Amino acid sequence: MKQLVGVVFGAIALAGLGLSVEPASAQSIKIAVGQKGGWDTSVPDVGQRGGIFKRHGIEMDILYTEGAGETLQAVIADSVEIGVAASTVAVMGAFQKNAPIRIIGPEATGSVLFFYVRSDSKIKSLKDAGPDTTMAYATPGSSSEVSVQNLMALYGVKLKPVATGGAAGTFTQVMSGQIDIGWGIPPFGLDALAQNKIRIITQASEVEAIRNQTVRVNIVNARRLNANKDLVRRFMAAYRETVDWLYASDDALKTYAEVAGISFEQAKQVRDGFYVKSIVQQDEIKGLDTSMQEGLKFKNLAMPLTDAQLKELIQMPPRS
């Protein structure tokens, strides 16, 4: 007991001197993340490269998926410990169908998702689109699919939504004429926009309800959570620390630029021009009523979740 007390107080003393206390060995886990290179979806990779997750005793094998739908399925199948950037509406729907998933934190509140056409397209806005117009989204169950449905309702148009996978592959399909309207998030498409290869015709943020709605969340398989709540607590502590670092340090921006394969100046443009920190806030799942209304409207939910169900679904560790 005296040895244990000595270790604890020694660690406290080191922390008081501003020295980090790293665990003897990090726990290796697998996580699924939708869309490599996005600002918000790069948090785990940036935090790992910056040593933050290691300080919390975690080493991650990061699997990048084509979108939120694939991420959700990986968690349901229990092939990964944690999923990053799953659609809130899709998660609610899967939970109501008894999928073993729990929400452990917000991933994105509001949206910087945009939709674009080739610069030579006759489509100037969604009002110009007809029933044969194809409009891209990432994967079934993704937040981009929900955005497409919301925008069609907002503009009163019927289009042909098509799952096109990642932003890079979608861009290729738009430029080759396979898809009329593509989807993107910064930094994807910024170069093409500057070179006048594409035009943005609408954005998800045009749907007022989305602006204060947590559209994507981080999730865990219920079995994994029950087996190791401390792992989830440490993951979320490291995730939150990384978010804070991204808005406070040029070193973090340089690391993000490496992850995304862009220049430091482009990384700064992505953060300062598009992603105000409130988008990646880590304290509240916002707009639950709106998410449930969307779930009902688009047939993800058969009925609203009860307060008891929401309490069971949302298992967000408090800030330490």
N, C-alpha and C positions, 0 to 999 in steps of 0.2 A: 504493500500500500504506500509506504514512504517513497519507493522508487517511482510509482505512478504519479504521486503528487509532485515529485521533483520534475518529472517530464512535463507535466501540465504547466507548472509555474515557469519552467524554462522556456516553453513555447510562448507563454504570455510575455515573458521578458523580452524575447526576440522580437515579437510583434510590436512591443512598445518602442523598440529601437528602430522601427520601420523596416525590419528584415522579414521577408516572407518565410513561412515554414512549409516546405513541400513535403508531401507524404513520401514514405519510403518507396512505394511503388504505386503506379496509377492503375486504375481499373479500366480494362479495355471494353468498350461497348461499340455497337453498330447503331448508326442513326441514318434515317432517310430524309433527304432535303430536296424540295422541288426547285428546279431551275438554278443551276450554277451561275454565279456572277452577279445576281441581283444584289442590291444593297442589303435588304433585310434578310435574304436567304444566305448571305455570306457570313452572318454572325458566328456560327459555329467554327467555320474554317478560319476566320480571322482570329477568333479567340484561341484556337488551338495553336496556330502559328505564333501568336503572341505569348504563349505559355500560360495563359489564364486558366484553361481547363486543367492543365497539369497541376497547377497549384491547388486545384480543388479535387485532385485525385482521380482525374478522368483522362483517358486517351481514347479518341474517337476514330473509328473506321467510317468515313462519310460516304454514303451511297447517294449520288445525285440522280433524281428521277426526272421524268418528263413533265411532272406537274403534281398538283395536290392529290389528284385521284390515285395515282400510283403510290404516293407517300402514305395515304390513308390505308390502302390495301396492304402495304408492307407491315404496318403496325398491327392491323387486324390479324394478319397471318402470323404475327409474333416472330417475324424474321429479323426485326430490328428492335432495339430497346425503345427508341424515341423517334418520333416523326416531327419534322419542322416544316411549317407553312402548309397546313392542311386547311381546306375550306371549312369555315365554321358551320355553314349550313349543311354541308355533306356530313360532317362529324355528328351533328345533331341527328340527322336522318339515320345514320348507321347505328348510333347509340339506341335510338328508339326501336331499331330492329334487333336489339340485343347484341350488337357487336361489342367485344370486350375492350372498349377504349375510354380514356379519360383525358380531359383537357388539363394541361399543367401550366399554361400561360398564354398570353396574347402574342401573336407574331406580327400582325400588321393591322392597324386601326386606321380606316380610311384607305384610299387607293391611289396609286400613280399610274395605274394601268391605262394604256392608250390603244386606240385602234387606228389603223392607217391603210392607205391605198398607194399604189404606184403613182408617181407624179403625173403620168399621162392618163390616169383614170378619169372617166366622166363623172364619177361619184364625188360630190362635194360635201355631202353630209348623209346621214342615214335616211333622211327624207327622200334622197335620190335613189335609194336602193329598192329593188323589187323582190318578188318572191323567189326568183332564181339566183339572187345575189348570195354568194357564199361568204360567211363571216366566221373567222377562226376563233377557237378557244383552245386551251392547252390539252386537258384531259377531262373525261367525264367526272363530275364531282368536284372540279376545280373552281376557285373563286372567279377565274376568267369566264367560265361557263355561266355562272350566276350573273356576272356583269353583262354578258351578251343578252341574257333573258331580260334583265332589268332595262337595258337600253332599248331593246325592241319594244318593250311595254311603254317606256317613256316617249318614244317617237311614234308609237302606233303603227309599226311596220312588222311584216312577217318576212324573215330571211331564212337562209339555210345554214344553221350553225354546224360547223365541222370541227372535229377534234384534230388538231394539227401538231400536237406535241410541243416541244420547246420553242423558245423565241427565235433561235437561229434557224431551225428547220422551217418554222413558219415564214420567216423572211424569204427564204429560198422559194417556197411555194407561191408567195405573193409575186415575187419578181419574175417567176417563170410563167405566171398567168394561171396557175392551178387554183388559186384562192383569190377572191376579190378584195376582201378586207382582212388584214392581219392584225394580230395583237402583239403588244410589246410592253416592256418596262425598262426604264433606264438602268444600265447604260445601253441596252440593246436598241439599235436603230438611230442613235444620236448622230453617228457619222453619216448614215444614209440621209438623215433629215437635213444635216448641214450641207450635203452635196446635192440636195434637191432631187434625190431619187424617190423619196416617198413624201406623202402629205398626211398629217394627222387629221382625221375627220371627226373624232369624238373621243371622250375620255370617261372612264368609269365614274369619276368624281362629279360628272354632270347629274348623276342620280343623287339627290340631296341626302337621302337616308344613309348612303354609303360613307359620307364624310365623317360621321361619328360612330361608325360601326366597326367592330373588330371582325374583319372579313376572313382572316386566317389565324390559326392557333397552332400551338405546339402540343403534341399529344403523346400518350404512352399507352401501351397495352396494359389492361387492368391487372393481369397476372404479374407483369413485371413490377408494377407499382406496389402491389401488395407484398411482393417478395423483397423489395428493396426501396423503401421510401426515402432512405438517406441518399441513395444514388440520385433520385429525382431532385431532391433538395439541393444537392451539390451541383447538379447540371444547371438548374435554374439560377443558382447563385453565380456561377461562372458566366452564364448567358447574359444576365443583367450587368455584370461587371464589364463584359465585352461591349455591350451597347453603350454604356457610359464612356468607355475608352474611345470608341469610334467618333464620338462628338467632342472629345477633349484633346486629341493627340494627332499630330501630323504623322507619327510613326504608325498609328492605326490606319490612317488613310493610305499610307504607302503599302501596308499589308493588304488592305482591301484591293488596291490597284493590282497587286500581284495575283490575288485570287481571281479577279475579274478579267485580267489580261488587258488592262487599259493603262493610260498614263496617269500620273499623279494629278494633273490638271483636270482630266476627265473625272477622276474619282471625286475631286473637290466639287466639280459641277453637279455630279449626281447627288452628293450629300446636301450641299447648300442650296441647289436649285430645285430639288424635288422632295427630298426626304427630311422634312422637319422632324425633330426628335419625337414629337407626339405621335407620329405614325408608328414608331416602334416602341411606344411606351410599354412598360412591363408591370403595371400595377392593377389593371382592371380589364375584364372582358366586357367591352361596351356594346350597347345596342342589341342586347339579347332578344328583346321583343321584336325588333326589326328583322333579325336573323330568323326567328320563328315564323314571322309573317311571310318571309321569302320562301322558307321551307314548305309552308302550306301552299303558297301560290304556285310553286314549281314542282309540287308533288314529292318533295324530299321527306316531308313529315305528313303523317296521317292526322295528327292532332298536335296542339301545342304541348311542350314538355311542362310538367308540373314543377312547382318549386322544389319538391323532394327529388325529382329526377335531375334538375339542374344542379342541386347540391351534390348529388352523387356523381354527375358528369364532370363538374369542375372541381379539380383537386389541386389548386394552385398553391405551391408552398409560399409562405410569407417571406418577405425580405428578412435576411438574417442580420 
